[in-house]
Amino acid sequence: PGASVIHIGSIASFGAFTKLTPYCVAKAGVSHLTRLQCIEFAPAQIRVNCIQPATVVTEWHSRAGMGPETAATYYKNADRAHPIGRAGTVEDIVSMVLFLADKRKSGWITGQCVTMDGGRMCQASLPSTRKPKAKL
């Protein structure tokens, strides 16, 4: 009794990102899984929540094939996409995991998808990191 399941989702679960269709669909599935498990596990006093971060600075991008320089540029551009002025850190995510895992602090929270995005998805549009198209 009193256990806590914490899924890691993404803002891609509710935002449309070009060329990332499989990733977006998978993360949307994680969000819905959170809600379904909340109902299924509640009788056993198991809480189920999800953290949906925006860009978090890790080694993932460079390990996924970007290379260190490209990843560094990506993170620099990502800083501009978040109104708070920076991408997330592993420590940001860990602090939310610890909060959600603590029954005394979050014992009545279940079935929630917590967006951690530095305000990114509150914007009507994101700052462009694309090069302007040439005028014809």
C-alpha positions in Angstrom: 0.0 0.0 0.0 1.1 3.5 -0.7 3.3 2.8 -3.7 3.8 5.3 -6.5 4.4 4.7 -10.2 6.0 7.6 -12.1 6.1 7.5 -15.9 8.3 9.8 -17.9 6.4 11.3 -20.8 7.1 14.5 -22.9 5.5 17.7 -24.1 5.5 15.8 -27.4 2.5 13.9 -26.0 0.2 16.9 -26.7 2.4 19.0 -29.0 2.9 18.3 -32.7 6.6 18.1 -33.6 7.4 17.6 -37.2 9.4 14.5 -38.1 8.8 13.0 -34.6 5.5 11.3 -35.3 6.4 7.9 -33.7 7.9 9.6 -30.7 4.8 11.9 -30.2 2.4 9.0 -30.5 4.4 6.9 -28.1 4.5 9.7 -25.5 0.7 10.3 -25.9 0.3 6.6 -25.1 2.4 7.0 -21.9 0.0 9.9 -20.8 -3.1 7.8 -21.4 -1.5 4.8 -19.7 -1.0 7.0 -16.7 -4.7 7.8 -16.5 -5.8 4.2 -17.1 -3.4 2.8 -14.5 -4.5 5.5 -12.0 -8.0 3.9 -12.1 -6.8 0.3 -12.2 -4.3 0.6 -9.4 -6.2 3.0 -7.1 -7.9 0.2 -5.1 -4.5 -1.1 -4.1 -3.5 2.5 -3.0 -1.0 2.8 -5.8 -0.7 6.3 -7.2 0.3 6.7 -10.9 1.5 10.0 -12.3 3.6 11.2 -15.3 6.2 13.9 -15.7 6.1 15.5 -19.2 9.3 17.5 -19.6 10.3 19.7 -22.5 14.0 19.8 -23.4 16.2 18.5 -20.7 20.0 18.8 -21.0 21.4 15.2 -20.9 23.7 13.1 -23.0 20.8 11.6 -24.8 21.0 13.8 -27.9 24.7 13.4 -28.5 24.3 9.6 -27.9 21.4 9.5 -30.3 23.6 10.6 -33.2 23.7 14.4 -33.0 27.3 14.6 -31.9 28.6 16.8 -29.1 28.8 20.0 -31.1 25.4 19.7 -32.7 23.9 18.8 -29.4 25.5 21.8 -27.7 23.9 24.0 -30.5 20.6 22.3 -30.0 20.6 23.1 -26.3 21.6 26.7 -26.8 18.7 27.1 -29.2 16.4 25.3 -26.8 17.2 27.9 -24.1 15.5 30.5 -26.3 12.5 28.3 -26.8 11.7 28.3 -23.0 10.4 31.6 -21.6 12.2 31.0 -18.4 15.4 31.2 -20.4 16.9 27.8 -20.1 16.3 24.1 -20.9 15.5 21.8 -18.0 18.1 19.9 -16.0 18.2 16.4 -14.7 17.9 17.9 -11.2 14.6 19.6 -12.2 13.1 16.3 -13.1 14.6 14.4 -10.1 13.0 17.0 -7.7 9.6 16.3 -9.2 10.1 12.5 -9.1 11.0 12.8 -5.4 7.9 15.0 -4.7 5.6 12.6 -6.5 7.1 9.5 -4.8 6.7 11.0 -1.3 3.3 9.9 0.0 3.3 12.6 2.7 3.8 15.4 0.1 1.7 14.1 -2.8 -0.4 11.3 -1.3 -3.6 12.6 -2.9 -2.1 13.2 -6.4 -2.8 10.4 -8.9 -3.6 10.2 -12.6 -1.8 13.5 -13.3 0.6 14.4 -16.1 2.8 17.2 -14.8 4.2 19.4 -17.5 7.7 20.7 -16.8 8.6 23.0 -19.6 9.8 26.4 -18.4 6.7 27.9 -19.9 7.5 26.6 -23.4 4.0 25.3 -24.3 2.3 28.5 -23.0 3.5 30.4 -26.0 1.3 31.0 -29.0 4.4 30.2 -31.2 7.9 29.1 -30.5 10.9 31.2 -31.4 12.2 30.0 -34.7 15.6 28.3 -34.9 15.2 27.8 -38.7 17.0 29.8 -41.3 14.7 32.2 -43.1 13.7 31.0 -46.6 15.2 32.8 -49.5 13.0 35.3 -51.2 12.2 34.6 -54.8 
